[in-house]
Amino acid sequence: MANIVGRYFSFEGRLARLPFFGRGVFLGVIAAALAMASIPLFAREGLGWWFGISIVIASLMLLFVGGFSLTIRRLHDMGLSGYHAIWVGAAQAVWAPLSYGPPEVMLAGLPLAAVGVWLLFWPGNRGPNRFGERPA
């Protein structure tokens, strides 16, 4: 259990490109499965409904904190401070609703989507940096 917490909820160290992608997908699948499992609880009234709401909130918190941790460690791999996660998160938060708009709006938001592509594909520092050794 401690290994899972260290992999998904630690803000220390570095994270290479492929583990960043894989852990992000896994985190999204787990959060979606938790949210989907709570759907039958919404058909009930009273305590069951509130239990369903608490499961959805827990899955959103799992996704938010885990994704934030992965992003910070990916930025550490590129030699950037975790404070850069603020503008990376803001760009992703603005791009998400724009992606559902008409084509003109999506085209205007493409530079914001490029931030996510940059985070996924830009190589990390080759050697050790101030955040630790190069990830294996």
Protein Blocks (a to p, Z undefined) as FASTA:
>chain_A
ZZmmmmmmccgdjddfklmmmmmmmmmmmmmmmmmmmmmmmmpghjlmmmmmmmmmmmmm
mmmmmmmmmmmmmmmmnopafklmmmmmmmmmmmmmmmmmcfklmmmmmmmmmmmmmmmm
mccdfbdcfkbccdZZ
